[in-house]
Amino acid sequence: MNHTLSGPARGNSLLIHLLLFCLPFLTLISSFGVGLCSFAFLLAAVLTRRDGMAALRRHWPQVRGVLLAFGLGLAFAVLLMVLRHGVHLRALEKPGRMLAAATVMLAVLACRPSRRALWWGLIAGAVAGAAFSVYQRWGMGMQRPGGLINSITFGDIVLCMGLMCLAASSDFKGRLALWPAFGALAGLAGSIATGTRGGWLAVLFAGVLMVRYGHVLRGRLRQGAALAALALLLASYFVPQTGARQRLEQGIDDVRSYYGGGNAYSNMGVRLELWRGAAMLIERHPLSGAAAPQVKAELAELAADGKIDPFVLQFDHFHNDMVQALVYGGVLGLLAWGATLLLPLLFFLRILRRRPTVAAGLLAPALAGALLVVCYFSFGLTEVIFWSVRSTMFYALMLFLLMGLCLNAQDEAAAAAAPADKAAA
């Protein structure tokens, strides 16, 4: 099996490596990074389409489920637009661009870049994001810094980058493994600086993955990095300047006050009231949900009847991805959204379940991919992480990029095993 680069793919190798680095590096420190990288990946896929499509045909059985999930998401959005009045073409932007992000995988399959370019980009992105939020928090005195976006989304993405840095450490040998460890700690520090609490759930789920697939964290440096990240998280609770303890206790007090009949207009109280109102809407439209104008009208009706607090009308979304999908798309919408998380997760878990001695190059991108999906799922429990185009496209672009790297590593392992098998025969 010959996987050497053809002329167009070889010519775009430098571009692909630059894009692998720039995607995570520019996401949090620029307003144009994600859009620019998305367009550049599309251009690279067009220029290398022959090699990319040939590789896609080879790997079609492995990737068709993921592509189908994103395709169904777009198809469901088109169906809702056709059936509902007052729904604009803008509703197709995110599902359409998420499906188009598959061109990243085509470009990676065609050009076969080194994984190191992405890992260095993640390290640089986590460090730059942390420096940005730390400076805003303790240098400028901002209580909830968020760089160029809102604090929750910023904190979630920088944490996700940090956790993927920890996964990438298995691709670094010796003292070089200190760099991804530094990126992991930076990502956690950046998240702490934003005061985001939802990310703590991601750390818990990521810890389960790390323990389950512990062979990825072989070596004292990697294990030490994982322990240092845990120590930093615990220390943030006891250091008053971080505000972590205050935020946690405030959340508990908010819940107690809400269920005790006290003030509902608090960080957690708002979420609980939104979810209560959403449950009433879901009961009315369980199968396919309701359009945005109808949702607003029915919430106003519930508020007028005294069934929910009127302050819920101030908010644009329901602070939970699953609830958001159910309100606007019903059970069908939930399935369409859930497939874009579940099927990619299964893709990466199938790779991670293999013995560690098989295709070692697969471990880092597969674990990073699984962490990406798990992080976004956990972020979505208390926030609509797919609300903004930036966070949505970071997920889709990074997902297909990591899938492409996994498939390339799989090809490399097969090519390396072929001479040995031939000699043994």
Stockholm file with secondary structure:
# STOCKHOLM 1.0

chainA/1-425         MNHTLSGPARGNSLLIHLLLFCLPFLTLISSFGVGLCSFAFLLAAVLTRRDGMAALRRHWPQVRGVLLAFGLGLAFAVLLMVLRHGVHLRALEKPGRMLAAATVMLAVLACRPSRRALWWGLIAGAVAGAAFSVYQRWGMGMQRPGGLINSITFGDIVLCMGLMCLAASSDFKGRLALWPAFGALAGLAGSIATGTRGGWLAVLFAGVLMVRYGHVLRGRLRQGAALAALALLLASYFVPQTGARQRLEQGIDDVRSYYGGGNAYSNMGVRLELWRGAAMLIERHPLSGAAAPQVKAELAELAADGKIDPFVLQFDHFHNDMVQALVYGGVLGLLAWGATLLLPLLFFLRILRRRPTVAAGLLAPALAGALLVVCYFSFGLTEVIFWSVRSTMFYALMLFLLMGLCLNAQDEAAAAAAPADKAAA
#=GR chainA/1-425 SS CCCCCCHHHHHTHHHHHHHHHHHHHHHTTCSSHHHHHHHHHHHHHHHTHHHHHHHHHHHHHHHHHHHHHHHHHHHHHHHHHHHSTTCCGGGGHHHHHHHHTHHHHHHHHHHCCCHHHHHHHHHHHHHHHHHHHHIIIIISCCSSCCTTSCHHHHHHHHHHHHHHHHHHGGGCCGGGGHHHHHHHHHHHHHHHHHTCSTHHHHHHHHHHHHHHTGGGGCSHHHHHHHHHHHHHHHHHHHCGGGCHHHHHHHHHHHHHHHHTTSCCCSHHHHHHHHHHHHHHHHHHSTTTCCCHHHHHHHHHHHHHTTSSCGGGGGCSSCSCHHHHHHHHHHHHHHHHHHHHHHHHHHHHHHHHTSCTTSCGGGHHHHHHHHHHHHHHHHHTTTSCTTSSHHHHHHHHHHHHHHHHHHHHHHHHHHHHHHHHHHHHC
#=GC SS_cons         CCCCCCHHHHHTHHHHHHHHHHHHHHHTTCSSHHHHHHHHHHHHHHHTHHHHHHHHHHHHHHHHHHHHHHHHHHHHHHHHHHHSTTCCGGGGHHHHHHHHTHHHHHHHHHHCCCHHHHHHHHHHHHHHHHHHHHIIIIISCCSSCCTTSCHHHHHHHHHHHHHHHHHHGGGCCGGGGHHHHHHHHHHHHHHHHHTCSTHHHHHHHHHHHHHHTGGGGCSHHHHHHHHHHHHHHHHHHHCGGGCHHHHHHHHHHHHHHHHTTSCCCSHHHHHHHHHHHHHHHHHHSTTTCCCHHHHHHHHHHHHHTTSSCGGGGGCSSCSCHHHHHHHHHHHHHHHHHHHHHHHHHHHHHHHHTSCTTSCGGGHHHHHHHHHHHHHHHHHTTTSCTTSSHHHHHHHHHHHHHHHHHHHHHHHHHHHHHHHHHHHHC
//
